[in-house]
Amino acid sequence: MSQNETDFKNIRLCDIDRRIKNNLIRLRMASNLTQQALSDLSGVSHIGQIEAGHAKAGKQVVGKLARALRIDPLEFYLPENSHDTLKEINRVCAGLSRETQTHVLEMVKSLSVLETRIKWGE
């Protein structure tokens, strides 16, 4: 049994609501969307209430949000610490122009070289 399967089997209903809420905030912000912009894309009018913990998001709402964010709906149910940083970087960069993506790539390469030099004591 994988770690994610174990995590899913050991959660309570209120934990699911908290995971959806926290992941919604993280995923929306990673996509550089306001609550209103995500509402317009998804057709879900109560995003602010979900993020504030005043409303719950059922399967249909999660599906609409996932389609709008172009992600797998399961990402809403993952523990907060399990998201993949590289996937998140990819998701954020996907909305950038090709030129800006090239600049981001060059910055990442420079940071990699810098970190390697620091490790080697240069």
C-alpha positions as CSV (number, residue, x, y, z in Angstrom):
1,M,0.0,0.0,0.0
2,S,1.4,3.4,-1.0
3,Q,1.8,6.3,1.5
4,N,-1.0,8.2,-0.3
5,E,-3.3,5.2,0.0
6,T,-2.5,5.0,3.7
7,D,-3.1,8.7,4.2
8,F,-6.5,8.5,2.5
9,K,-7.6,5.6,4.6
10,N,-6.7,7.3,7.9
11,I,-8.5,10.7,7.4
12,R,-11.7,11.9,8.9
13,L,-14.4,13.9,7.1
14,C,-13.3,17.2,8.6
15,D,-9.7,16.4,7.5
16,I,-10.9,16.1,3.9
17,D,-12.7,19.5,4.1
18,R,-9.5,21.1,5.5
19,R,-7.3,19.4,2.8
20,I,-9.6,20.7,0.1
21,K,-9.6,24.2,1.5
22,N,-5.8,24.4,2.0
23,N,-5.1,22.8,-1.4
24,L,-7.6,25.1,-3.1
25,I,-5.8,28.1,-1.7
26,R,-2.4,26.7,-2.7
27,L,-3.4,25.6,-6.2
28,R,-5.3,28.8,-7.0
29,M,-2.3,30.9,-5.9
30,A,0.1,28.7,-7.8
31,S,-2.0,29.4,-10.9
32,N,-1.8,33.2,-10.2
33,L,-5.6,33.4,-10.1
34,T,-7.8,35.5,-7.9
35,Q,-10.9,34.0,-6.3
36,Q,-13.0,35.9,-8.8
37,A,-11.0,34.7,-11.8
38,L,-11.2,31.1,-10.6
39,S,-14.9,31.5,-10.0
40,D,-15.3,32.8,-13.6
41,L,-13.3,29.9,-15.0
42,S,-15.0,27.2,-12.9
43,G,-18.5,28.4,-12.5
44,V,-18.1,27.9,-8.7
45,S,-19.4,31.1,-7.0
46,H,-18.5,30.4,-3.4
47,I,-14.7,30.0,-3.6
48,G,-14.1,32.6,-0.9
49,Q,-16.4,30.7,1.5
50,I,-14.7,27.4,0.8
51,E,-11.3,29.0,1.4
52,A,-12.5,30.6,4.6
53,G,-13.8,27.2,5.8
54,H,-17.5,28.4,5.8
55,A,-18.6,26.1,3.0
56,K,-17.7,22.6,1.9
57,A,-16.7,21.5,-1.6
58,G,-18.3,18.3,-2.8
59,K,-17.1,16.1,-5.5
60,Q,-18.9,18.1,-8.3
61,V,-17.4,21.4,-7.1
62,V,-13.9,19.8,-6.8
63,G,-14.3,18.5,-10.3
64,K,-15.2,21.9,-11.7
65,L,-12.3,23.5,-9.9
66,A,-9.9,20.8,-11.1
67,R,-11.0,21.3,-14.7
68,A,-10.6,25.1,-14.4
69,L,-7.1,24.6,-12.9
70,R,-6.2,21.8,-15.4
71,I,-5.2,19.4,-12.7
72,D,-6.2,16.0,-11.4
73,P,-9.0,16.3,-8.8
74,L,-7.1,14.1,-6.5
75,E,-4.7,17.0,-5.8
76,F,-7.4,18.5,-3.7
77,Y,-7.4,15.5,-1.3
78,L,-3.6,15.1,-0.8
79,P,-2.0,16.0,2.5
80,E,-0.7,19.5,2.5
81,N,2.9,18.4,2.7
82,S,2.7,16.0,-0.2
83,H,2.5,18.3,-3.2
84,D,5.4,18.0,-5.7
85,T,7.4,21.2,-6.0
86,L,8.4,20.5,-9.6
87,K,4.7,20.0,-10.6
88,E,3.9,23.3,-8.9
89,I,6.7,25.1,-10.8
90,N,5.5,23.6,-14.0
91,R,2.0,24.6,-13.4
92,V,2.9,28.2,-12.6
93,C,5.3,28.5,-15.6
94,A,2.7,27.0,-18.0
95,G,0.8,30.3,-17.8
96,L,3.9,32.4,-18.6
97,S,5.0,33.5,-22.1
98,R,7.7,31.5,-23.8
99,E,10.1,34.3,-23.4
100,T,9.4,34.5,-19.6
101,Q,9.7,30.7,-19.3
102,T,13.2,31.0,-20.9
103,H,14.2,33.6,-18.4
104,V,12.9,31.4,-15.5
105,L,14.9,28.5,-16.8
106,E,18.0,30.5,-17.0
107,M,17.5,31.7,-13.4
108,V,17.0,28.1,-12.2
109,K,20.2,27.0,-14.0
110,S,22.1,29.9,-12.4
111,L,20.8,28.9,-9.0
112,S,21.8,25.3,-9.6
113,V,25.3,26.4,-10.5
114,L,25.5,28.6,-7.4
115,E,24.3,25.9,-5.1
116,T,26.9,23.4,-6.6
117,R,29.6,26.0,-6.0
118,I,28.6,26.6,-2.4
119,K,28.6,22.8,-1.8
120,W,32.1,22.5,-3.2
121,G,33.3,25.5,-1.2
122,E,34.2,27.7,-4.2
